[in-house]
Amino acid sequence: MLKNVPAILSPELLKILMEMGHGDEIVLADGNFPAASVARRLVRCDGHGVPELLEAILGFLPLDTFVDQPVALMAVGPGFETQPAIWDAYRTIVKDSGEPFSDFELVERFAFYERARKAYAVVATSERALYANIILKKGVI
């Protein structure tokens, strides 16, 4: 056991975060995301939602300051005229983390899948909210 490490961060997930280098990306995927079929490295966080994982991860992971938008979301598909409520929670969590943040990059669904295939890792969660997928680009300390 270690002190001050949130219990939601498994040893496997902490190892992944430590292995990642500047510019590497990690995907926090909702329960509908095809995580196992796109992941180069898959971390299972069943039973957890994305917001609590996002908050815990941002306590350790610096965001990339060399890009305009180091946090990306899967854009809502054509025909849906809504902004997912979970995005407001994400905005609050990212801002409260103290990491530099202006706004999210919105990535079209199939482009998001392609980007996820190239990500360092995909974290599969049990998040039930729609369009709850998020990509974090790691920065430097």
C-alpha positions as a LaTeX table, in Angstrom:
\begin{tabular}{lrrr}
\hline
Residue & $x$ (\AA) & $y$ (\AA) & $z$ (\AA) \\
\hline
Met1 & 0.00 & 0.00 & 0.00 \\
Leu2 & 1.04 & 3.55 & $-0.69$ \\
Lys3 & $-0.13$ & 6.77 & 0.93 \\
Asn4 & $-2.18$ & 9.40 & $-0.89$ \\
Val5 & $-2.88$ & 7.29 & $-3.99$ \\
Pro6 & $-6.60$ & 7.15 & $-4.77$ \\
Ala7 & $-7.86$ & 3.57 & $-4.48$ \\
Ile8 & $-9.53$ & 3.90 & $-7.89$ \\
Leu9 & $-6.07$ & 3.94 & $-9.53$ \\
Ser10 & $-5.03$ & 0.31 & $-9.84$ \\
Pro11 & $-1.36$ & $-0.71$ & $-9.94$ \\
Glu12 & $-1.80$ & $-1.49$ & $-13.65$ \\
Leu13 & $-3.21$ & 1.97 & $-14.39$ \\
Leu14 & $-0.50$ & 3.72 & $-12.35$ \\
Lys15 & 2.14 & 1.76 & $-14.27$ \\
Ile16 & 0.59 & 2.86 & $-17.59$ \\
Leu17 & 0.52 & 6.51 & $-16.48$ \\
Met18 & 4.17 & 6.32 & $-15.43$ \\
Glu19 & 5.25 & 4.62 & $-18.68$ \\
Met20 & 3.60 & 7.24 & $-20.86$ \\
Gly21 & 5.84 & 9.94 & $-22.29$ \\
His22 & 5.28 & 13.49 & $-23.51$ \\
Gly23 & 2.62 & 13.52 & $-26.23$ \\
Asp24 & 1.31 & 10.03 & $-25.49$ \\
Glu25 & $-2.45$ & 9.78 & $-25.19$ \\
Ile26 & $-4.73$ & 7.78 & $-22.95$ \\
Val27 & $-8.42$ & 7.16 & $-23.64$ \\
Leu28 & $-10.97$ & 6.94 & $-20.85$ \\
Ala29 & $-13.75$ & 4.99 & $-22.54$ \\
Asp30 & $-17.40$ & 4.68 & $-21.64$ \\
Gly31 & $-19.14$ & 1.32 & $-21.40$ \\
Asn32 & $-20.28$ & 1.40 & $-25.04$ \\
Phe33 & $-16.83$ & 2.06 & $-26.51$ \\
Pro34 & $-15.18$ & $-0.86$ & $-28.37$ \\
Ala35 & $-12.18$ & $-0.70$ & $-26.03$ \\
Ala36 & $-10.92$ & $-4.27$ & $-26.42$ \\
Ser37 & $-10.96$ & $-4.15$ & $-30.20$ \\
Val38 & $-9.10$ & $-0.83$ & $-30.56$ \\
Ala39 & $-6.67$ & $-0.82$ & $-27.61$ \\
Arg40 & $-2.95$ & $-1.41$ & $-27.97$ \\
Arg41 & $-2.93$ & $-1.67$ & $-24.17$ \\
Leu42 & $-6.23$ & $-2.23$ & $-22.37$ \\
Val43 & $-6.80$ & $-1.39$ & $-18.71$ \\
Arg44 & $-10.11$ & $-2.55$ & $-17.24$ \\
Cys45 & $-11.75$ & $-0.34$ & $-14.64$ \\
Asp46 & $-15.09$ & $-2.08$ & $-14.49$ \\
Gly47 & $-17.52$ & $-0.72$ & $-11.96$ \\
His48 & $-16.14$ & 2.81 & $-12.23$ \\
Gly49 & $-17.29$ & 5.85 & $-14.14$ \\
Val50 & $-15.16$ & 8.22 & $-16.17$ \\
Pro51 & $-15.53$ & 11.34 & $-13.96$ \\
Glu52 & $-13.99$ & 9.78 & $-10.85$ \\
Leu53 & $-11.17$ & 8.24 & $-12.91$ \\
Leu54 & $-10.55$ & 11.54 & $-14.68$ \\
Glu55 & $-10.27$ & 13.37 & $-11.37$ \\
Ala56 & $-7.87$ & 10.79 & $-9.92$ \\
Ile57 & $-5.70$ & 10.64 & $-13.06$ \\
Leu58 & $-5.37$ & 14.42 & $-13.31$ \\
Gly59 & $-3.90$ & 14.39 & $-9.81$ \\
Phe60 & $-0.85$ & 12.70 & $-11.36$ \\
Leu61 & $-0.87$ & 13.27 & $-15.13$ \\
Pro62 & 0.29 & 16.63 & $-16.48$ \\
Leu63 & $-1.54$ & 17.80 & $-19.60$ \\
Asp64 & 0.42 & 18.78 & $-22.70$ \\
Thr65 & 0.97 & 22.54 & $-22.89$ \\
Phe66 & 2.51 & 22.35 & $-26.38$ \\
Val67 & $-0.89$ & 21.80 & $-28.02$ \\
Asp68 & $-3.96$ & 24.04 & $-27.96$ \\
Gln69 & $-6.34$ & 21.33 & $-26.73$ \\
Pro70 & $-4.79$ & 18.45 & $-24.75$ \\
Val71 & $-8.24$ & 17.06 & $-23.89$ \\
Ala72 & $-10.46$ & 15.62 & $-26.62$ \\
Leu73 & $-14.03$ & 14.36 & $-26.61$ \\
Met74 & $-15.95$ & 12.23 & $-29.08$ \\
Ala75 & $-18.22$ & 14.67 & $-30.91$ \\
Val76 & $-21.95$ & 14.11 & $-30.89$ \\
Gly77 & $-23.03$ & 12.43 & $-34.10$ \\
Pro78 & $-25.16$ & 14.01 & $-36.82$ \\
Gly79 & $-28.83$ & 14.22 & $-35.96$ \\
Phe80 & $-28.27$ & 14.62 & $-32.23$ \\
Glu81 & $-28.87$ & 18.19 & $-31.09$ \\
Thr82 & $-27.58$ & 17.83 & $-27.56$ \\
Gln83 & $-24.46$ & 18.48 & $-25.56$ \\
Pro84 & $-23.93$ & 15.60 & $-23.12$ \\
Ala85 & $-24.32$ & 16.73 & $-19.51$ \\
Ile86 & $-21.23$ & 14.74 & $-18.53$ \\
Trp87 & $-19.11$ & 17.21 & $-20.53$ \\
Asp88 & $-19.93$ & 19.89 & $-17.94$ \\
Ala89 & $-18.61$ & 17.57 & $-15.22$ \\
Tyr90 & $-15.45$ & 16.98 & $-17.26$ \\
Arg91 & $-14.95$ & 20.71 & $-17.75$ \\
Thr92 & $-15.20$ & 21.28 & $-14.00$ \\
Ile93 & $-12.82$ & 18.41 & $-13.19$ \\
Val94 & $-10.20$ & 19.56 & $-15.69$ \\
Lys95 & $-10.40$ & 23.19 & $-14.58$ \\
Asp96 & $-10.26$ & 22.20 & $-10.89$ \\
Ser97 & $-7.16$ & 20.07 & $-11.54$ \\
Gly98 & $-5.12$ & 23.23 & $-12.07$ \\
Glu99 & $-3.88$ & 22.00 & $-15.46$ \\
Pro100 & $-3.89$ & 24.57 & $-18.28$ \\
Phe101 & $-7.19$ & 24.22 & $-20.14$ \\
Ser102 & $-9.14$ & 26.40 & $-22.55$ \\
Asp103 & $-11.66$ & 24.03 & $-24.12$ \\
Phe104 & $-12.13$ & 20.53 & $-25.47$ \\
Glu105 & $-11.18$ & 19.34 & $-28.92$ \\
Leu106 & $-14.20$ & 17.64 & $-30.49$ \\
Val107 & $-13.33$ & 14.63 & $-32.63$ \\
Glu108 & $-15.74$ & 12.96 & $-35.05$ \\
Arg109 & $-16.70$ & 9.43 & $-33.97$ \\
Phe110 & $-14.72$ & 7.38 & $-36.51$ \\
Ala111 & $-11.74$ & 9.73 & $-36.27$ \\
Phe112 & $-11.91$ & 9.24 & $-32.50$ \\
Tyr113 & $-11.75$ & 5.44 & $-32.97$ \\
Glu114 & $-8.68$ & 5.83 & $-35.20$ \\
Arg115 & $-7.01$ & 8.10 & $-32.66$ \\
Ala116 & $-7.83$ & 5.60 & $-29.90$ \\
Arg117 & $-6.10$ & 2.86 & $-31.92$ \\
Lys118 & $-2.91$ & 4.94 & $-31.77$ \\
Ala119 & $-3.28$ & 5.86 & $-28.08$ \\
Tyr120 & $-0.81$ & 4.51 & $-25.56$ \\
Ala121 & $-3.67$ & 2.87 & $-23.67$ \\
Val122 & $-7.44$ & 2.64 & $-23.44$ \\
Val123 & $-9.14$ & 2.47 & $-20.05$ \\
Ala124 & $-12.45$ & 0.59 & $-20.23$ \\
Thr125 & $-14.99$ & 1.81 & $-17.67$ \\
Ser126 & $-18.61$ & 1.10 & $-16.83$ \\
Glu127 & $-19.64$ & 4.69 & $-17.58$ \\
Arg128 & $-23.26$ & 4.73 & $-18.82$ \\
Ala129 & $-23.44$ & 8.30 & $-20.09$ \\
Leu130 & $-23.46$ & 8.63 & $-23.86$ \\
Tyr131 & $-20.56$ & 10.42 & $-25.56$ \\
Ala132 & $-18.52$ & 10.08 & $-22.36$ \\
Asn133 & $-15.25$ & 9.11 & $-24.08$ \\
Ile134 & $-12.28$ & 11.38 & $-23.43$ \\
Ile135 & $-8.65$ & 11.50 & $-24.56$ \\
Leu136 & $-5.87$ & 13.05 & $-22.45$ \\
Lys137 & $-2.51$ & 14.02 & $-23.98$ \\
Lys138 & 0.35 & 13.78 & $-21.50$ \\
Gly139 & 2.60 & 16.77 & $-20.95$ \\
Val140 & 5.83 & 17.33 & $-19.08$ \\
Ile141 & 6.61 & 18.29 & $-15.50$ \\
\hline
\end{tabular}
